[in-house]
Amino acid sequence: MQEKRYSDMKEWELKQEIGSLQEKARKAEQMGMVNEFAVFERKILLAKAYLLNPDDFQAGEVYEIEGDPGNYFKIDYINGVFAWGFRLGGNMKEEALPISMLKK
């Protein structure tokens, strides 16, 4: 059976998936499986991005990066649930972050 894409899921399905991923991440962390834990954390962020409205994020605006206090991201443009731009004070290399990683 092929897994359903986050973009095809309803809100309740996304919330259920996030809960399941959080449980898997917790177990991976308890077992010391650092890489697996990181993968689940990324999947959680991506699933959460689909619960947000991309229109709430504006090009040219600066947002703090969730989980990375004191670091900021300036959005050049939004494509789906990804904000493309660069980290302030960084190497100015363009990158994409899920909008769930950005906070005002």
C-alpha positions as CSV (number, residue, x, y, z in Angstrom):
1,M,0.0,0.0,0.0
2,Q,1.3,3.4,-0.9
3,E,1.5,6.0,1.8
4,K,-0.7,9.0,1.6
5,R,1.2,12.3,0.9
6,Y,0.8,15.0,3.6
7,S,-0.6,17.4,1.0
8,D,-3.4,14.9,0.4
9,M,-4.3,14.5,4.1
10,K,-7.2,16.1,5.9
11,E,-6.4,18.1,9.1
12,W,-7.4,15.2,11.4
13,E,-5.2,12.8,9.5
14,L,-2.2,15.2,9.8
15,K,-2.8,15.5,13.5
16,Q,-3.0,11.7,13.8
17,E,0.2,11.3,11.8
18,I,2.0,13.9,13.9
19,G,1.0,12.0,17.1
20,S,2.2,8.8,15.6
21,L,5.5,10.4,14.6
22,Q,6.0,11.9,18.0
23,E,5.6,8.5,19.6
24,K,8.1,7.0,17.2
25,A,10.5,9.9,17.8
26,R,10.2,9.4,21.6
27,K,11.0,5.7,21.3
28,A,14.0,6.4,19.0
29,E,15.3,8.9,21.4
30,Q,14.9,6.5,24.4
31,M,16.8,3.8,22.4
32,G,19.6,6.3,21.6
33,M,18.9,6.2,17.8
34,V,19.9,9.7,17.1
35,N,19.6,9.6,13.3
36,E,16.2,8.0,13.4
37,F,15.1,10.5,16.0
38,A,16.2,13.4,13.7
39,V,14.3,11.9,10.7
40,F,11.1,11.7,12.8
41,E,11.6,15.3,14.0
42,R,11.9,16.5,10.4
43,K,8.8,14.6,9.3
44,I,6.9,16.1,12.3
45,L,7.9,19.6,11.1
46,L,6.9,18.9,7.6
47,A,3.5,17.5,8.6
48,K,2.9,20.5,10.9
49,A,3.7,22.8,7.9
50,Y,0.6,21.4,6.1
51,L,-1.6,22.6,9.1
52,L,-0.5,26.2,8.5
53,N,-1.6,28.7,5.9
54,P,1.3,29.7,3.6
55,D,-0.4,33.1,3.1
56,D,0.4,34.0,6.7
57,F,4.1,34.1,5.8
58,Q,5.3,37.1,3.7
59,A,8.3,37.5,1.3
60,G,10.7,40.1,2.7
61,E,9.7,39.3,6.3
62,V,12.2,38.0,8.9
63,Y,11.2,35.1,11.2
64,E,12.9,33.5,14.1
65,I,13.9,29.9,13.4
66,E,12.0,27.5,15.7
67,G,14.4,25.4,17.8
68,D,17.3,27.7,16.9
69,P,16.9,30.7,19.3
70,G,18.6,33.9,18.2
71,N,18.8,32.8,14.5
72,Y,16.6,34.4,11.9
73,F,15.4,33.6,8.4
74,K,14.5,36.1,5.7
75,I,11.9,34.9,3.2
76,D,12.5,35.5,-0.5
77,Y,9.4,33.6,-1.6
78,I,7.0,30.9,-0.6
79,N,6.6,27.7,-2.6
80,G,3.9,25.4,-1.2
81,V,4.7,24.9,2.5
82,F,8.3,25.9,2.1
83,A,9.8,29.3,2.7
84,W,12.8,30.0,0.4
85,G,15.4,32.5,1.6
86,F,18.5,32.7,3.8
87,R,19.6,32.8,7.4
88,L,20.6,36.3,8.6
89,G,24.3,36.4,9.6
90,G,24.9,33.1,7.8
91,N,26.6,32.4,4.5
92,M,23.6,34.0,2.6
93,K,23.2,30.7,0.8
94,E,19.6,30.2,-0.3
95,E,17.7,27.3,1.4
96,A,14.2,26.2,2.0
97,L,12.6,25.7,5.4
98,P,9.1,24.3,6.2
99,I,7.0,27.2,7.3
100,S,6.4,25.3,10.6
101,M,10.0,26.2,11.5
102,L,9.3,29.9,11.4
103,K,7.9,32.1,14.1
104,K,7.3,35.8,14.3
